Structure formats: structure tokens, C-alpha cells
Amino acid sequence: MKGTSTKERKIEGGEEQQIFKNRRIEATYSNGSYTVGWVLALPKEQTAAVAMLDGKQPAIPTPAGDPNAYTLGSIGGHNIAIACLPKKRIGIVSAATVAANMVNTFPSIKFGLMVGIGGGVPRKGSDVQLGDVVVSSPSGQFGGVVQWDMGKAKEGGKFERTGSLNSPPASLLSALSRIET
């Protein structure tokens, strides 16, 4: 499918920069064009995700067995496929199903993101608040994300970890190091 882009590249000081101009460039997108998958649990999260896009791209054909509804676009030159969990079907099984369909439909996805507003009820002043940005990083033997259902609640409000998600790829951890300074 074809779309349009108003980006132009400019070399300045040895760095390539993308600059927006009033110039239309025809671009062709296919299922192999998308390298970032972004899964969201709630429609309000999807609204925020779509607002983050530099530009939207036209829909492209998906396999008959993929029920996901995708919004396609780009941020900073990265083509992104966005999908929200089906209404009233939140949880890890639904998220895994959406993600599995996404990587089947878009085989070039290198990074998968599960981004959302968080489902907990924060205590004022001590927990993550709406609007905070949280990025996981490995700690000791754990990959960085502690999933609420990968542990056991113990007496006295203690939590015992019984597993963790994989560590993010080295390229994302390098980018995290760069923005932490």
C-alpha cells in the first residue's frame, strides 16, 4: 500500500537528521515494514498511543486468522503497528494472543512494547502516579519486570517472586543508559 510522508533527510555535522518539509514523498508499506509492535490494554491508552505518532499510515492486508485491529504509523522513522486488546478481554492470555497475532502478521517486528496506565491503585506520594513513565531494567537475576501473577503473597504483606519476564534487548538497555544521565 502507498502512503505519503513529508520527511526529508539532511546531513549536518556528520549526523543524519529527519526534517519535515512541505514536500510529499511516496512511500510503500508492507507487513515486513514494521519493526515495533505496541500492545495496549485499554482504548484510552490507544488514543494516547495514536496521538504520539509522527504520522499515520494506511491499513494493509492482514491474514484471515488475525482478528486484531491495527493502527499503523511511525515515530522517529520507526514503523509501528499498534493494537488494543479486545473490549472486556484484558489479562495476560488476551495480551499474549494479540502479541502472537501481531508478530505473525508483521514478521519484521524486533521490539514489542506493552504500554499502559497501570492497573494498581497508588498510595499518594509513594507509588507510581498517572503520568509517570516507568521503564524496567534488569536487577540481579531478574529481567526487570515483575509480573503481579508471577509470585506468591506471603504473611505480613510480603511478596515472593516465582519468576520474571525476560530482560529487554541490549540495544534498548543501551538507549536506557543514555537517557538516564
C-alpha positions as CSV (number, residue, x, y, z in Angstrom):
1,M,0.0,0.0,0.0
2,K,1.2,3.5,-0.6
3,G,1.2,6.4,1.8
4,T,2.8,9.8,1.9
5,S,5.5,11.2,4.1
6,T,6.7,14.8,4.5
7,K,10.1,13.8,5.9
8,E,13.4,14.7,4.3
9,R,16.9,13.7,5.4
10,K,19.6,16.3,5.9
11,I,23.2,15.6,6.9
12,E,24.5,18.1,9.4
13,G,27.7,17.8,11.4
14,G,28.1,14.1,10.5
15,E,24.6,13.2,11.9
16,E,21.6,12.3,9.8
17,Q,18.5,14.3,10.8
18,Q,15.0,14.0,9.6
19,I,13.4,17.3,8.8
20,F,9.8,17.9,8.0
21,K,9.3,19.9,4.8
22,N,6.2,20.8,2.7
23,R,7.2,18.1,0.2
24,R,5.4,14.8,-0.5
25,I,7.3,11.6,-0.9
26,E,5.5,8.5,-1.9
27,A,6.2,5.6,0.4
28,T,5.2,2.0,0.1
29,Y,4.4,-0.1,3.2
30,S,4.1,-3.9,3.6
31,N,3.7,-6.2,6.5
32,G,7.5,-6.5,6.6
33,S,7.9,-2.7,7.0
34,Y,7.0,-2.7,10.7
35,T,9.7,-3.3,13.3
36,V,7.9,-2.1,16.5
37,G,4.8,-3.7,17.9
38,W,2.8,-1.7,20.6
39,V,0.1,-3.5,22.5
40,L,-2.3,-1.7,24.7
41,A,-5.0,-2.9,27.2
42,L,-7.4,0.0,27.1
43,P,-9.0,2.2,24.4
44,K,-7.8,5.4,26.3
45,E,-4.2,4.1,26.1
46,Q,-4.7,3.5,22.3
47,T,-5.9,7.1,21.9
48,A,-2.7,8.3,23.6
49,A,-0.5,6.0,21.5
50,V,-2.1,7.2,18.2
51,A,-1.6,10.8,19.3
52,M,2.2,10.0,19.8
53,L,2.6,9.0,16.1
54,D,4.5,11.4,13.8
55,G,2.1,10.2,11.1
56,K,-0.5,7.5,10.4
57,Q,-0.1,5.1,7.5
58,P,-2.8,3.3,5.5
59,A,-4.2,-0.1,6.6
60,I,-2.6,-3.1,4.8
61,P,-4.0,-6.6,4.4
62,T,-3.8,-8.9,7.4
63,P,-4.2,-12.7,7.4
64,A,-7.7,-14.0,7.7
65,G,-7.0,-15.6,11.2
66,D,-5.8,-12.3,12.7
67,P,-8.7,-10.5,14.5
68,N,-6.6,-7.6,15.7
69,A,-7.5,-4.1,14.5
70,Y,-4.2,-2.3,13.8
71,T,-3.3,1.4,13.7
72,L,-0.1,1.8,11.6
73,G,2.2,4.8,11.8
74,S,5.7,5.9,12.6
75,I,7.7,7.6,15.3
76,G,11.2,8.9,14.6
77,G,11.5,6.9,11.4
78,H,10.4,3.6,13.1
79,N,7.3,2.0,11.6
80,I,4.9,0.9,14.3
81,A,2.0,-1.5,14.5
82,I,-0.5,-0.6,17.3
83,A,-3.2,-3.0,18.6
84,C,-5.5,-2.8,21.6
85,L,-6.8,-5.8,23.5
86,P,-10.4,-6.7,22.6
87,K,-13.0,-4.9,24.7
88,K,-13.7,-6.6,28.1
89,R,-10.8,-9.1,27.4
90,I,-7.9,-7.8,29.4
91,G,-5.3,-10.0,31.0
92,I,-2.2,-11.9,30.1
93,V,-3.9,-14.5,27.9
94,S,-5.5,-11.8,25.8
95,A,-2.3,-9.8,25.7
96,A,-0.3,-12.9,24.6
97,T,-2.9,-13.7,21.9
98,V,-2.8,-10.1,20.5
99,A,1.0,-10.1,20.5
100,A,1.2,-13.6,18.9
101,N,-1.1,-12.5,16.1
102,M,0.8,-9.2,15.7
103,V,4.2,-10.9,15.2
104,N,2.6,-13.4,12.8
105,T,1.1,-10.5,10.7
106,F,4.2,-8.3,10.9
107,P,7.2,-10.7,10.8
108,S,9.9,-7.9,11.0
109,I,8.9,-6.8,14.5
110,K,12.1,-6.6,16.6
111,F,10.6,-4.9,19.7
112,G,7.3,-5.5,21.4
113,L,6.0,-3.0,23.9
114,M,3.2,-3.4,26.4
115,V,2.5,0.2,27.4
116,G,-0.3,1.4,29.6
117,I,-1.5,3.4,32.5
118,G,-1.1,0.6,35.1
119,G,-3.8,-1.2,36.9
120,G,-2.9,-0.6,40.5
121,V,-4.4,1.8,43.0
122,P,-1.5,4.1,44.1
123,R,-0.8,5.5,47.5
124,K,-0.3,9.2,47.3
125,G,3.3,10.2,47.4
126,S,4.8,6.7,47.4
127,D,3.7,4.9,44.3
128,V,3.7,5.4,40.6
129,Q,1.2,8.1,39.6
130,L,-0.8,8.7,36.4
131,G,1.6,10.4,34.0
132,D,4.8,8.9,35.4
133,V,7.0,7.0,32.9
134,V,8.3,3.7,34.2
135,V,10.9,1.7,32.3
136,S,12.1,-1.7,33.5
137,S,15.8,-2.7,33.7
138,P,17.4,-5.9,34.9
139,S,18.3,-6.3,38.6
140,G,20.3,-9.2,39.8
141,Q,18.8,-12.4,38.4
142,F,15.6,-10.8,37.3
143,G,14.9,-9.3,33.8
144,G,13.4,-6.0,35.1
145,V,9.6,-6.6,35.0
146,V,7.9,-8.2,38.0
147,Q,4.6,-9.5,36.8
148,W,1.9,-9.4,39.5
149,D,0.9,-13.0,38.9
150,M,4.4,-14.4,38.9
151,G,4.7,-14.7,42.7
152,K,3.1,-15.5,45.9
153,A,1.6,-13.3,48.6
154,K,3.0,-14.1,52.0
155,E,2.1,-13.3,55.5
156,G,2.8,-9.7,56.6
157,G,2.3,-8.2,53.2
158,K,5.5,-9.8,51.7
159,F,5.7,-10.9,48.1
160,E,7.8,-13.9,47.0
161,R,8.9,-13.9,43.3
162,T,8.4,-17.1,41.5
163,G,9.5,-15.9,38.0
164,S,10.1,-12.9,35.9
165,L,9.9,-11.7,32.3
166,N,12.9,-11.7,30.0
167,S,15.4,-8.9,30.1
168,P,14.9,-6.2,27.4
169,P,17.3,-6.5,24.4
170,A,20.8,-5.0,24.7
171,S,20.0,-2.2,22.2
172,L,17.1,-1.0,24.4
173,L,19.2,-1.2,27.5
174,S,21.9,0.9,25.9
175,A,19.3,3.5,24.9
176,L,18.1,3.5,28.5
177,S,21.6,4.1,29.8
178,R,21.9,7.1,27.5
179,I,18.7,8.7,28.7
180,E,19.3,8.0,32.4
181,T,22.2,10.5,32.6
